[in-house]
Amino acid sequence: MPTEKTSEDSAGILLVDDMEDNLTALEAVLRSLNEPLVRARSGEEAMKALLERRFAVVLLDIRMPGMDGFETAAHIKRLDRTKDVPIVFLTGSDAEAGYAFRGYATGAADYLTKPFDPWVLRAKVTVFLDLYRRNRRLERLQEGLAELEERLSADDLPDLTELRRQVRELQRWAAGGQVP
């Protein structure tokens, strides 16, 4: 079930491909998700975009001049700020046999060949958007808990214990578990 979206939860989707037609096709498929779609035509442009804003997912072409998709993914996974951003590799169906393995070894969350099924791509991206929103909500709750801990006195410890229990339940929920 999708979670409710707030303005703080707005997540960009980074589209990285050196071919204009491919970027246009991705935008057409994903436009209905109503999230910012940010284009990058190279690995270098992708890295710059990742340092400027948060993204829920990166759709990354493998074959690009200069820094290819594997190199770009390696850079993404090395930086603390971007290491947890999911990467979905996209490449032509004539790709080398080892590309999928290499993609996953580089840290990809998924791998699709072109031409891809638009419904499948949209569904996969939707999952990453929902996960991003859950994680943002959890971050805000943890920040709120830290603020409360600073303000509470020893008399308020039972309330703090209950808040911690609720945060643990939300963490299990965010990880895909059931909340009791």
N, C-alpha and C positions, 0 to 999 in steps of 0.2 A: 504494500500500500504506500503510495507516495506521501512524503511528509509535506506539511504546509511550508510554503516558501515565504521568507521575509526579504526585505531589501538587503539585509546583511548577509543573507544566504546566496545572493546572486553570484553565480559562478560562471566564469568564462570557459569556453571550449576553445582550445588552441588547435587550429588546423594548419598543419605544416606540410607543404608540397610545393615543388618548384614549377608545377604545371597549372596554369590559370584554369583550364577546364576542370581539373580535379578539385580545385578549391571551390569553384562555382557549384559543382555537383554536391560536394559536402555541405555547402551552405543551403542548397535546396532541400536536402534530406533533413537537416537539423534545425532549420529556421522555425519550425512549429514548436520546438522546445522552449522558445522564448527566453533564451539565455544569450549573452553576448558571444558572438562568434568572431574570433580574432584570427586573422590570416598571418602566416609567416611563409615566405618563399624560400627560406634556407634555414639550416641549423643555427646559424648565427642570429638571424632574426628571431627564431624561436626562443633562444636563450635570453635575448634582450626582453622579449615580451614576458617571459617567466619571471624576470627580475622586477618587472613593473607592476604586476598584478597577480592575483591568485587565480588558479584554474582548477576545475573539477577533473579534467581529463585532457590529455594531449593525443590527437590523432596524427600520427607521424609516418610520413612516407619514408621508405628505406632508401630508394635510389634518388639521390640528389647530388648535384655537383658541389664540390667543396666538402663541407662537413656532411657526411651521409647520415641516415637515420640512426644507425648503430652508434656512431660517434656522438650524435646529439643526445641520444638516450643515456649514454655513459656520463656525459656532462650533467644532465638533469639529475641523475641518481647520485652524483658526487656532492651536490650542494645541499646543505641542511635545509634551506628554504624550499627546495623543489624535490627532494628525494622521495617524498611520499605521493607525488602527483602520479596517478596511473597513466600509463602509456599504452595506446592501442596502435600497433604497427599496421600500416596499410601498404600493400605492394602488389604489383602486377602478378597475374596468375602464372606467368612464365618465369617466376622467381626461382632462384637456385634452391635445391632441395634442403640445404642446411639453414636457410634464412629463418624459418620458424624457430628452430632450436636456438639459433644465435640470438634471435629477438627475445625469447624468454630468458635466455642466459644473461642478457643485458638488463633485464628487469622489467620487461613488458608484462602488462596485465593481460593482454590479449593480442591476437594476430589475425588479420583478415586479408584475403586476397581480393584484388580488383578483377573484374567488376564484383562489387559486394551487393548483398541484398539490402536495400535501404531500410526495410523493416527491422532486420537483425541489427544493423548499425545503430539505428535510433533506439532500439531496446537496450542495447549494451551501454550506450551513452547515458540513457535514463538511469540505469543502475548506478553508474558512477556519480551522476548528479545527486541522486538520493543519498548515497554514501557521504558525499561532500557535505550536504545539508545536515545530516546526522552528526557528523564530526564537528561542524561549526557550532551546532547547538550544544554539544557536549563541552566544547572549549568554553563557551559562554557560561555554562553552568559551573565548570571548574573555576573560572575566574571569579564568579559570584561567591562560590564557597570559600575561596581564599580571602576575599574581602570580608566575609562574615567571620572567619576565623580570627582575623585581626581585630575585629570590633567586639567579639563576644568575651564575656567574663567567665570565670570558673563556674558561676551559677548557671550559665547557659549551656554547659557541656552536654546534658541530655538532648537538647535541641540539635546541637552540632553532630552528635552521634547519629541522630535520625537523618539529618541532611546527608551525611556521608553514606548511609545505607541507600538513600534514594539515588545518589550519584552513582554508586556501584551498580544499582539496577539499571540505570540509564546506560552505563558503559556496557553491560551485558546486552542490552537492547541494541545499542549501536553496533556491537560486534555480531549481531544476527541471532542472539539468543533470546529466549523468552523472558519476559519480566513477570515475576510471581504476582 
